Amino acid sequence: MAHKIISVENNAHLAAFIRLPWIIYRSEPNWISPLKGEEFKLHNRQKHPFWKFARAKYFLAIDKGKMLGRIAAIIDPNFQKFQGLNYGYFGFFECIENQNIANDLFDAALKWLREQGVESAIGPMNPSTNYECGTLIKGFDNPPMIMMTYNMPYYRELIENYGFAKEKDLLAWIIDTPEIPKRLQRLGEYALKKGNFTIRKVDFSRINEEVELILSVYNKAWERNWGFVPMTDDEFRVTAQNLKKVADKDLVYIAESDGKPVGFSLALPDLNQALAHNRGGRLLPFGLFKILHYAKKINRLRVITMGVVEGYRNRGIDLGFYYQTFKDGLRNGYIAAECSWILEDNVPMNSVLEDIGARVYKIYRIFKIDL
């Protein structure tokens, strides 16, 4: 197959870059179509807050006008500074099942990263760990939940055959028992009674003040995590505004102790259950009606983020969050919850999930290559 790699230099190229997944996954039933409007917002270098500090180069693989693959090479100076690592990212990787094309895409991306002076590349980051990331390597038999990736099973082979090696696995746990596990109820109630903390729901009537509290907790609670990079104020506010549109207000919590916020937990209804019926990715003319109709039938959750500030992590706040989410979630009609993603070596959190009856059902991998 004759093909060439071009850099994305204009709006037509960018539109082709964004449209490619609809070609790759047109016959894949478990792929969830994102909303094209949201994809264009994410890739808008002039407006999206991530691009106020980051830079990137996008590439397309084409053959006689036919799109065959894409990749982004990304420099995130906030990550480099916070982690003290001279790394770049690759991200937004999509490709037909052809190793030569994948190799050429990686060659182009890594050449650009080398020119920027970075020492290693990790990914996929779309475009950082604060957004979607990772390559699915286990759990292809059902669709991803909201804000989790999906890819063809052969992607792992394309990436590893090029020379990338495993850097870190990210786990997705599922719990789908029809009632609160007795162990969780016992431990959760005990923690809430004896842990010297309280859990309250976020007050959406004063969401701006609450967002300030949540941001302070978010950037403290995850600061020692592998791959973590603090969100800027602008990033966090844009993300909060987007999540507010889909949040179940009964399932967003702040933990407080000694009069200050020390933990945050957010579980979102799995909007992908509705988006699955809108394969075109457009809201108009009929997409919005499909989404609104099927949104009423959503019965799964994703616990998307849960963190506790250091110094308060041995009080059972995580158990309190899980217990409260389980109790309120069942009452609101949800029958399953995914807890994701969690680092494979986060022993405390993984142990808690195993103890309360959850099981790992999907694994996502971050790869690394030295330049």
C-alpha positions, 0 to 999 in steps of 0.5 A: 500500500502506497501511503504518505505521512503529512502534517496537519496544517489547515482546517481541512486536515484537522477535520480529516484528523477528527473524522478518522475514528468513524472510519476505523470503527464503522463496523465495531459495535463496542466503539462509542462515537464521541460528539464531533462538536466536542472533539473540535473544541478539544482540538481548538488550539486557540480556545481550549485551555490545555493548548494555552501552555502545551504544544503539539504536531499532528500527523495523518497517514493518507493514500490517494485521499483516503485516511489510514491513520493519525497521531499527535506528538505533544509537549506538556511543559506543566507535566515536565515541570511537575514530574521533573521528567523530560518526556513528551507524549504521543496521543490520539493514535488511530490506525488501520491494521498495517504495521508499516503505516503505524511505524511511519506515524510513530517515526513522524511523531517521535522525530518531532519530539526529538527536535523539541529536545525530549528524552522519552515519549509516553502515551497514548495521552489524549492529550494528558492524564487529565483527559482520556488516556491509555490503550485498551489491552483487556476487556474488548467485549463491552463498550467503554464507560464515559471518558474512557478509551476504546481501540482495536485489539491490534493496537497493542501489537502495532505499538509494541512492534514499533519498540514501545514497552509497558510503562504503567497499567491502569485498571478499571474495576466493576461492581454490579451486585444488586445490593450494598455488599455487607462488608462495605456497609459495615466498614463504610458505616464504621468509617463515617461514625469513627473517622472524624470526617463528614461527607456532604454533597456538592452544593450546585446552587453555589457551584463556583465556590464549590469548584474552588474547594474541589480544585484545591483538593484535586491538586493536593490529593493526586500530587504524588500519583504517577503521571499526575499533572495539576490542572490549571484553573482554566482547565478545571473550570472548563472540565467542571462546566462540562461535567456539570451538564451530565452529573447526577447531583446526588453523586458528587461529594466533598469530605471535610475534616477539621472544618476544611475539605480533605477529599472529593469523589465524583461518579458520573452517569455513563452517558456512553449508554446514550451515545451508543445510539448516536453513531454519527456523532452529531447532535443535529438534526436527530442526535440530540433527541436520541441522546435525551431519550436514551439518557433516561435509561442510563443505569451504570455509573463511572466513579471517575475521580476519588481522592483524599489529601495526604494526612487524612488517608487512613481514616476510611474516607475512601470507604465512606465515599464508596458506601455513600455512592453505592447507597445513593446510586442504588436509590437512583436506579443505577445497577453497576459502577465502574471505578476507573482508572486506578494505577496497577500499583495503587495498593491501598485503593485496589485492596479496598475495591477487592475487599468490597467485591469489585473485580478488574474487567478492563486494563489500559496500558501506557507505553514508553519509548526512549528517544 
